[in-house]
Amino acid sequence: MTVRFPRVLVVDDEADLRELLELTLLKMGLEVDCAATLGEARALLAQAGVEYQLVLTDMRLPDGLGLELVREVSASHRNTPIAVVTAFGSAENAVVALKAGAFDYISKPVALDQLRVMVRSALRLSSGQPEDEAPAAKPAASRLRGNSAVIEALRAQIARLARSMAPIAINGESGSGKELAAREIHAQSSRAAKPFIAVNCGAIPEALMEAEFFGYRKGAFTGAADERDGFFQAANGGTLMLDEVADLPLAMQVKLLRAIQERRVRKIGATAEEPVDVRIISATHKNLAQCVEQGSFRQDLYYRLNVIELSLPPLRERLDDLPVLTDGILERLGTFESEVRLGEGVLDALRSYSFPGNVRELENILERALAFANDGVIEVADLALKGARMVEATVPLPTPTTPTPYLAATEAAAMRLPQTDDGAATHSATDLHPPSMVTGLAAAGAGGVLAAAAAPLALDSAQTAADWPPLPQIDVLPPNLPDFLNRIERELILRALAQTQFNRTQAAQLLGISFRQLRYQMQKLDIQEPDT
Ligand SMILES: Nc1ncnc2c1ncn2[C@@H]1O[C@H](COP(=O)(O)OP(=O)(O)OP(=O)(O)O)[C@@H](O)[C@H]1O
């Protein structure tokens, strides 16, 4: 029996580079064919009985553009990943090639370590099996539930996108499933056996960002007692999701762009860079193009991240999915002995609701409703939909030194820790840093809280600070400002939670912050949901 090694086609008119690529691939144990022109490449691709596991092409060839080959191979050799070699600094070419269907790119001068990483990843793709892994089990059913046409189309798009390295920008309202979609892309990709790391860019204090993303060496700054990896190293070989990417400060955007372009990062305090192989997926509920226009987001980073766009529709535009979504949630809420059901008219009542917090809000509503339900049957009244839509804030702000009875009760109650969605890792500053450092800096970043403290909870976000009521009278200066501010912040968050019966989606809306920011602050301030 003849053993067949994976076969690669190298297309380049520069003899030196072609030879370097060929030698490197041969050393990896691959069979290699070479072509110097588009015509030669086409002839080799057309050979009967020959299938390439990877095509690697230069962009400029004597008889045309490598881009043509990208289009042809993507259209007629669907199982053959094609990657392009781009000129140094030509970010534009790379983006164009990825949009045209290339699975990845590598820039000149070709770094051999990066080339090997890319080739291995391509081979995993064409064999349909993660490297170093036992044959993958049959892919699990999609986590994205729904039968509407728009969700079916989304699932098909995800299946296609999972086969490439192209950066994806996911947009959609809060709670519409952006992170779930990102996880799905990762799970269906050749990177599935490697980590998926979701980072909430809006929740990391600016002073910690570089350390969080790139890591640091021991002694790099006060408090750096040990060497730590950053998010990039943690996601190596896998996928890094930049959630709420619009919230990245401009200075960090520059560093991130560099890391994405170079595929290398440098830990704080290190002299050398290290290569990282990470697929980037970004998400935001903001209009990123508008952020670019307004100058709060760099155009070059936008261009880099936004190679392929994926849009998550709001739940109110796909209400046909309600039955299957509620079934899934009820299944999760029920136990072996006691199943949870919907009473008569409940689906209709849900259908008439607008779900500003989308699927997450649906989950919250059903979870809360179950607490009021008899024998596991949720009735229309249990949904409290009317209350959920009304946002009122008439309770006066207590003085910061006297906790409200609710606060005391909450503190005393047996608590349940806030969960990450899906039970999976959503990393925050506290994962990688000594708590003291995180707390101190995070508290220092809470400067806006005092001003917010004076505002009614349901303040129209369009109002400016000048329209807000005056700050509360504080006669004695607090001996520890960060602790004092934390206390006020905690009080306000608890108040918003109390008003919304602990519906975190609505509480976040009341406070004008994202769900994830609220969840982060709740963890930081140790606010836990009372047992129901
Ligand atoms: N199509 C879906 N099928 C099943 N569950 C879903 C679906 N869409 C969203 N969810 C669930 O809704 C919740 C919110 O989803 P997710 O965290 O992915 O939203 P998001 O858009 O990333 O939110 P945010 O904007 O706050 O970051 C999760 O528990 C997720 O599992």
The ligand as an SDF file (V2000), in Angstrom:
LIG
                    3D

 31 33  0  0  0  0  0  0  0  0999 V2000
  -30.1790   31.4840   18.8080 N   0  0  0  0  0  0  0  0  0  0  0  0
  -29.9970   31.2080   20.1070 C   0  0  0  0  0  0  0  0  0  0  0  0
  -30.2870   29.9680   20.5640 N   0  0  0  0  0  0  0  0  0  0  0  0
  -30.1290   29.6700   21.8670 C   0  0  0  0  0  0  0  0  0  0  0  0
  -29.6930   30.5300   22.7960 N   0  0  0  0  0  0  0  0  0  0  0  0
  -29.3740   31.7670   22.3980 C   0  0  0  0  0  0  0  0  0  0  0  0
  -29.5110   32.1730   21.0400 C   0  0  0  0  0  0  0  0  0  0  0  0
  -29.1170   33.4450   20.9350 N   0  0  0  0  0  0  0  0  0  0  0  0
  -28.7420   33.8270   22.1650 C   0  0  0  0  0  0  0  0  0  0  0  0
  -28.9000   32.8280   23.0490 N   0  0  0  0  0  0  0  0  0  0  0  0
  -28.6230   32.8630   24.5010 C   0  0  0  0  0  0  0  0  0  0  0  0
  -28.8500   34.1970   24.9270 O   0  0  0  0  0  0  0  0  0  0  0  0
  -27.8690   34.5980   25.8800 C   0  0  0  0  0  0  0  0  0  0  0  0
  -27.1460   35.8060   25.3460 C   0  0  0  0  0  0  0  0  0  0  0  0
  -26.3490   35.4130   24.2180 O   0  0  0  0  0  0  0  0  0  0  0  0
  -24.9110   36.0620   23.9480 P   0  0  0  0  0  0  0  0  0  0  0  0
  -24.1470   36.2340   25.2200 O   0  0  0  0  0  0  0  0  0  0  0  0
  -24.2760   35.2700   22.8750 O   0  0  0  0  0  0  0  0  0  0  0  0
  -25.3880   37.4830   23.4280 O   0  0  0  0  0  0  0  0  0  0  0  0
  -24.4830   38.7400   23.0150 P   0  0  0  0  0  0  0  0  0  0  0  0
  -25.1080   39.3140   21.8030 O   0  0  0  0  0  0  0  0  0  0  0  0
  -23.0530   38.3190   22.9380 O   0  0  0  0  0  0  0  0  0  0  0  0
  -24.7100   39.6870   24.2690 O   0  0  0  0  0  0  0  0  0  0  0  0
  -23.9070   41.0360   24.6460 P   0  0  0  0  0  0  0  0  0  0  0  0
  -24.2290   42.0520   23.6080 O   0  0  0  0  0  0  0  0  0  0  0  0
  -24.4640   41.4220   25.9730 O   0  0  0  0  0  0  0  0  0  0  0  0
  -22.4630   40.6930   24.7080 O   0  0  0  0  0  0  0  0  0  0  0  0
  -26.9590   33.4070   26.0940 C   0  0  0  0  0  0  0  0  0  0  0  0
  -27.3630   32.6940   27.2290 O   0  0  0  0  0  0  0  0  0  0  0  0
  -27.1530   32.5800   24.8330 C   0  0  0  0  0  0  0  0  0  0  0  0
  -26.9130   31.2280   25.0820 O   0  0  0  0  0  0  0  0  0  0  0  0
  1  2  1  0
  2  3  1  0
  2  7  2  0
  3  4  2  0
  4  5  1  0
  5  6  2  0
  6  7  1  0
  6 10  1  0
  7  8  1  0
  8  9  2  0
  9 10  1  0
 10 11  1  0
 11 12  1  0
 11 30  1  0
 12 13  1  0
 13 14  1  0
 13 28  1  0
 14 15  1  0
 15 16  1  0
 16 17  2  0
 16 18  1  0
 16 19  1  0
 19 20  1  0
 20 21  2  0
 20 22  1  0
 20 23  1  0
 23 24  1  0
 24 25  2  0
 24 26  1  0
 24 27  1  0
 28 29  1  0
 28 30  1  0
 30 31  1  0
M  END
$$$$
